[in-house]
Every structure is written in C-alpha cells, then in structure tokens.
Amino acid sequence: MRRAAPRAPHHDGSPAYAGPVGPAGPSLGDRVPLRVRVPHAADGSPGARTVVLRSVRDGEPAVAEATLESSDEGGSWWRAELDVVNPETSYRFLVAGGAGSGSGYAWLNASGVHDRDVTDAGDFRLSTRHRLPDWVPDQVGYQVFPDRFERTEVGVPTPAWAQPAAWDDPVVHRGPDVPYQLYGGTLDGIATRLDHLERLGVTALYLTPVFEAWSNHRYDAASFDHVDPLLGGDAALQRLLDAAHARGLRVVGDLTTNHTGDHHDWFLKAQADPASPERGFYRFRDDGSYESWLGIDSLPKLDHGSAELARRLYDGDASVVARWLRAGLDGWRIDVANMTGRMGADDHAHRVAQALRRTIDAVRPDAWLLAEHGHDASLDLAGPGWHGTMDYSGFTRPVWCWLNGGAPGGPGREHGLNWLGLPVDVPVLRAEQAVATMREVHAAAPWTAWTGSTLHLDSHDTPRFRTVAGGGTDGWVDAAGTGRERHLLGLALQMTLPGVPVVFAGDELGLTAVDGEHARTPMPWGRESEWDGQTLAAYADWVRLRREHTALRRGGLRWLHAEGDVLTFVREHPDGSVLVHVVRPGADTPGAPVRLPAAALQPGLRAATTLAGAPADLRDGVLTLPGEVGAHVYAL
C-alpha cells in the first residue's frame, strides 16, 4: 500500500486559482485575485499561519500579505490581490508558520514547493500580452500529412522530381530518395475521409504544408501564392475548408518562415539579380553561395532583417499569412519557429513572432498561432507572439521516458529509433523524474501558453509512439497489440493533461515506425480488417471523455502522487474536478494501491465516480486507488 500525501500548498493559473479576469485576459491596471490552497497537516492542524504574495513590480520585489478566505475539513484558502503594473509579471507565494511549510517557511512557485530560497526562473507568470483565442483549449487536433492520407485523381502530370508509389508500397525512409517518393494524396482525398475524423471526435485538422514544392513533404516551398496542383490546387483547399467548417472542424495550416525551397520564385529572382529586392530575403555570401537550413542546400535560409520580406510573408494585410487566413484557415503552425530570424549575431525571432500576431489580430483575431519548438520554448512564449508550442519538451519527452517499452535501438542504431534527436536509446525513467521535467519546463511560461500548446505522442518528425511503447518496427499496423498497453496509457495522459492533444493520422489504428520519415505511412484504407480495433475504440473513448469534462480541457493541474510506476493528478475547475491515476507495467511494487486523504483532494468528498478503469474505494476519509496497470479516471 502506497500512502501518498498530497498536502503541499497549490496554485496555478487556471480559473479555480487565478481570476476571474476579463474574457480577453488581464490588462494593465487590473487587480487580479489569486488563491492558494494550503491543506491541513495530517493531524488536522493548519498548514500555514501566514501566506505572502511576492511579485516583481518594475523590477523590484513587492510583498502583499494574503488573507485567510475560508477553511474546511481539508485545508484553507488564502487570497491575495495582484496589481497588474507591467505587461509581464512574475510572482510566487511564501507559506510560513504551519505544518505545510516544513522548516518554518516554504516558497510555492510554478515548479513546486521549496523549503529554501529559489531563483525567479520558476515563478508563476502573468502576461497582459499573451492572449489565447478562447476556442483553443477545447480542441482535439488531428495531424495529416497530405501526400499520405487519401488520394483522388487531379489530372496533373507527375513532376520530374517525383517517384510514384503504389498506396501499399513500403515507405522509403533512408537515403536520397526519401523526399521524392510520391503516393499521390490530395486535399479532396482528405475531404472524403472527414467522416473518420468525426467518428473519432476530433475538432481541429492540422495540415502539414500544402504549397507548391519539389518534395513530398513540401517544406521546400516553391511559392506561397498557390496550393500545389498535385494536391488539387487552390480550389481543392477551399473545398476542404468549406467541408471541414460545415462539420465544425477548424483547419490549421503549416508555414515555413525560416526558409524556402531553392525553386521558390523569390530565390530564383535573388540568384538571377543581385540588385533585386528578393536578394535581401536570403543570406548570400560574397562568392554567391548562401546560408541554408542545417546546411541543406535545397532549403535557403530567409533573412528577417528585410522589411520587404516581412511585408510579403507575414507582416500586414498583403502578406501570405493574411491572405490564407482570409481564405479560411483558422490558424498557422510555424515550422522551426525556434530558428526563424536567428542566425549568428542576428536574433529577430521575437520581432517576427510579434509581427505575425499583429497580422493575425488585424485579419483574424481568433486565429491560433502555434510554434514548432523542439526543446525549451519558455523564453519565446511570454510576450505577444506565439500562442503556444508543440510541447515536445514538457510532454513528449517525459512521456516517452516513462512509457517506452524497450523499443529497439542499440549499437549502430539498426532500427533508427533514438531519443528525439539524441543518438541513444530512449531512457526508462521513474514517474517522479518525468513529473519533475514536466513541472520545470512549464514553470517558466504563462499558464495560457501551456494550455495553448499541443500535446504529441508523436508526429511526422518522430518515430511512432506505438513503436516507442514496444510495438512493431515495420511501419505497418501493430494489430497484435504488442505495444498497445503502454500506447493507450500514453493516450490517457495526452487526453487528460493541460494543452491541446494532437493525434497523428494512423496512431489510432496502431501504426508503427522507427523514425519521422518512416512514420509518414499512407493510411491503410480498404484494409480495415487489419486495423487494431481496440486502439481505434480507445481513441474515440478518450476523446469523448475529454470533450465531456470541462476540467480536462480548462482545469488546473495538481500533482498528487508520482512514484516509480504511478502518476496521479487532479484537474480542478469550478465546473467540477477529475482525478487521473495511471499505473504503468513494471516491477516497482506492482499492484500496490495508492491511498489519498479524501479531504485533501476535495472538501466534503463523498464519492469518486469511475469514468475509466477500475473503481476506487472511498471509506473512512481515505480514497484508495487501484494498483493494477491501467488508466483510472474519476469525477470528484
């Protein structure tokens, strides 16, 4: 029996703890009420005698004592008012004089509770400029790689660069032919399969690039003015947008602001005429050579010191960003946003992000701006730029480390599987290590940036999670379910933690893959008998559960227990709370249930309604959670 003790003071940026504020978020001059929950000690004595709000105002710490708002059988609520003086405000709480303060005092910040002085790096963040469109937290996304989803006839000759493939041909994922294998998926093909998305319950479609290009991935745009004719052209995109919107689906596009392809009309003009304005769009050297993304000559890097480039690409009503938002896109995912505008001594990244946001705010104020960022994005998320990031650092990596099933790697990387870019096997970590990473990564950005970010078990740039979880490596469906158990535990975390879950097309069928290129497997339509039906049903169930409970979409996050093979947390919202208890397969005290004091979870808790998994036992003021492997979810 594991006796967890969720008696730590807690605060986060969710509605239960920060607010209410206006629908557009806090503004300068506002006074924002902040609440801290301080549980009683095990013997029932107060967890604190004093709680102090410490914020940074105009660069100087400011202190305000919190007032005791109320007490109940489990603990006390303390309230302090935060004066919004600066566009970005960091704050933390001092909890002193009670059993919850350990050595006599403790600092509570976004990374946890500390019985020592800590730096400001982990403080809570409140931003008046980071304003998230209200629809975003309610979404469940679905990512489609257009060449590999479904095809229709487009009547366009196959270009010279392409190597046509039959739909069931294995994916070429190594060697020089990788970008040229063309399966022929189209945008009209995607439209014909929207029923599948509706059955899953997803609400947002994310398309990797659709512009004219010289590859199957289309991150080497040859123009931003037209949709690739191989996909059906501009008219096909409009048909897809209309069909998706008619079903209530949002559609997010993908734009490369860091580079273009070397066949882009801007780049061809820049090469042909050193006096052209386009010459300033790129980074040419004196000998006529040029800088490119990661040294790949076909991807010349853009120079964001050019005002004319900004005007054409992202800044203002005449830009590419504005044009396609007016056409109906509901947002943009920006490719390698972490590198955009950054090279050597130049760093225009924040200026580019802010100009993008200004354009969005002027043309389509409710559009979503998502940044691709493969590591810690916190320094890029505070201001009026990106709404969020692809949360590889705070979700994907720790989940892989906790749930990987010993997927193959080893000397020479025979199967190509590595730890998201690191040439080593994915490590196996304990729950407390995974949670420490999650908390540390998310601590340095506003709550709205976390909830505006996307949660990926995998993507078109990574191995499939089914393979990471111990499934197959051949790129086909793991219908036997080798990695199913761990895969579905990861799915449970994806659908219950803060952020926007995004499913990569095919994950719901149990597809496998050892690297990102391998993951771009055509959807096996017509072979439904080979799909992993248990996985498909589980995806629909977990999406439905998320959509039915406000707490899973908009609630706060309070960690209750993290030890070895067990993760337990509660999502709290004024409309109700949901407790999530995930137990992975392992040898760390297998089968040992977790005991939680009911009053510390929720005052007056009298029942825990089972939403998924095994029932919990609530008696004598203690909630006992099951020890068997699985994802167990309860409405409190």
Residue, then its C-alpha position, 0 to 999 in steps of 0.5 A: m500500500r502506497r500512502a501518498a500525501p498530497r498536502a503541499p500548498h497549490h496554485d496555478g493559473s487556471p480559473a479555480y486559482a487565478g481570476p476571474v479576469g476579463p474574457a480577453g485576459p488581464s490588462l494593465g491596471d487590473r487587480v487580479p485575485l489569486r488563491v492558494r490552497v494550503p491543506h491541513a497537516a495530517d493531524g488536522s492542524p493548519g498548514a500555514r499561519t501566514v501566506v505572502l504574495r511576492s511579485v516583481r513590480d518594475g523590477e523590484p520585489a513587492v510583498a502583499e500579505a494574503t488573507l485567510e478566505s475560508s477553511d474546511e475539513g481539508g485545508s484553507w484558502w488564502r487570497a491575495e490581490l495582484d496589481v497588474v503594473n507591467p505587461e509581464t509579471s512574475y510572482r510566487f507565494l511564501v507559506a510560513g508558520g504551519a505544518g505545510s511549510g516544513s522548516g518554518y517557511a516554504w516558497l510555492n512557485a510554478s515548479g513546486v514547493h521549496d523549503r529554501d530560497v529559489t531563483d525567479a526562473g520558476d515563478f508563476r507568470l502573468s502576461t497582459r500580452h499573451r492572449l489565447p483565442d478562447w476556442v483553443p483549449d477545447q480542441v482535439g487536433y488531428q495531424v495529416f500529412p497530405d501526400r499520405f492520407e487519401r488520394t483522388e485523381v487531379g489530372v496533373p502530370t507527375p513532376a520530374w522530381a517525383q517517384p510514384a508509389a503504389w498506396d501499399d508500397p513500403v515507405v522509403h525512409r533512408g537515403p536520397d530518395v526519401p523526399y521524392q517518393l510520391y503516393g499521390g494524396t490530395l486535399d479532396g482525398i482528405a475531404t472524403r475521409l472527414d467522416h473518420l475524423e468525426r467518428l473519432g471526435v476530433t475538432a481541429l485538422y492540422l495540415t502539414p504544408v500544402f504549397e507548391a514544392w519539389s518534395n513530398h513533404r513540401y517544406d521546400a516551398a516553391s511559392f506561397d501564392h498557390v496550393d500545389p496542383l498535385l494536391g488539387g490546387d487552390a480550389a481543392l483547399q477551399r473545398l476542404l475548408d468549406a467541408a471541414h467548417a460545415r462539420g465544425l472542424r477548424v483547419v490549421g495550416d503549416l508555414t515555413t518562415n525560416h526558409t524556402g525551397d531553392h525553386h521558390d520564385w523569390f530565390l530564383k529572382a535573388q540568384a538571377d539579380p543581385a540588385s533585386p529586392e528578393r536578394g535581401f530575403y536570403r543570406f548570400r555570401d560574397d562568392g554567391s553561395y548562401e546560408s541554408w537550413l542545417g546546411i541543406d542546400s535545397l532549403p535557403k535560409l530567409d533573412h528577417g532583417s528585410a522589411e520587404l520580406a516581412r511585408r510579403l510573408y507575414d507582416g500586414d494585410a498583403s502578406v501570405v499569412a493574411r491572405w490564407l487566413r482570409a481564405g479560411l484557415d483558422g490558424w498557422r503552425i510555424d515550422v522551426a519557429n525556434m530558428t526563424g530570424r536567428m542566425g549568428a549575431d542576428d536574433h529577430a525571432h521575437r520581432v517576427a513572432q510579434a509581427l505575425r500576431r499583429t497580422i493575425d489580430a488585424v485579419r483574424p483575431d481568433a486565429w491560433l498561432l502555434a510554434e514548432h519548438g523542439h526543446d525549451a520554448s519558455l523564453d519565446l512564449a511570454g510576450p505577444g507572439w506565439h500562442g503556444t508550442m508543440d510541447y515536445s519538451g514538457f510532454t513528449r519527452p517525459v512521456w516517452c521516458w516513462l512509457n517506452g517499452g524497450a523499443p529497439g535501438g542499440p549499437g549502430r542504431e539498426h532500427g533508427l529509433n533514438w531519443l528525439g534527436l539524441p543518438v541513444d536509446v530512449p531512457v526508462l525513467r521513474a514517474e517522479q523524474a518525468v513529473a519533475t521535467m514536466r513541472e520545470v519546463h512549464a514553470a517558466a511560461p504563462w499558464t495560457a501558453w501551456t494550455g495553448s500548446t499541443l500535446h504529441l505522442d508523436s508526429h511526422d518528425t518522430p518515430r511512432f509512439r506505438t513503436v516507442a511503447g514496444g510495438g512493431t518496427d515495420g511501419w505497418v499496423d501493430a494489430a497484435g497489440t504488442g505495444r498497445e498497453r503502454h500506447l493507450l496509457g500514453l493516450a490517457l495522459q495526452m487526453t487528460l493533461p493541460g494543452v491541446p492533444v494532437v493525434f497523428a493520422g494512423d496512431e489510432l489504428g496502431l501504426t508503427a515506425v522507427d523514425g519521422e520519415h518512416a512514420r509518414t505511412p499512407m493510411p491503410w484504407g480498404r484494409e480495415s480488417e487489419w486495423d487494431g480495433q481496440t486502439l481505434a475504440a480507445y481513441a474515440d473513448w478518450v476523446r469523448l471523455r475529454r470533450e465531456h469534462t470541462a476540467l480536462r480541457r480548462g482545469g488546473l493541474r495538481w500533482l498528487h502522487a508520482e512514484g516509480d510506476v504511478l502518476t496521479f493528478v487532479r484537474e480542478h475547475p469550478d465546473g467540477s474536478v477529475l482525478v487521473h491515476v495511471v499505473r504503468p507495467g513494471a516491477d516497482t511494487p506492482g499492484a500496490p494501491v495508492r491511498l489519498p486523504a479524501a479531504a485533501l483532494q476535495p472538501g466534503l468528498r463523498a464519492a469518486t465516480t469511475l469514468a475509466g478503469a477500475p473503481a476506487d474505494l472511498r471509506d473512512g476519509v481515505l480514497t484508495l486507488p487501484g494498483e493494477v496497470g491501467a488508466h483510472v479516471y474519476a469525477l470528484 
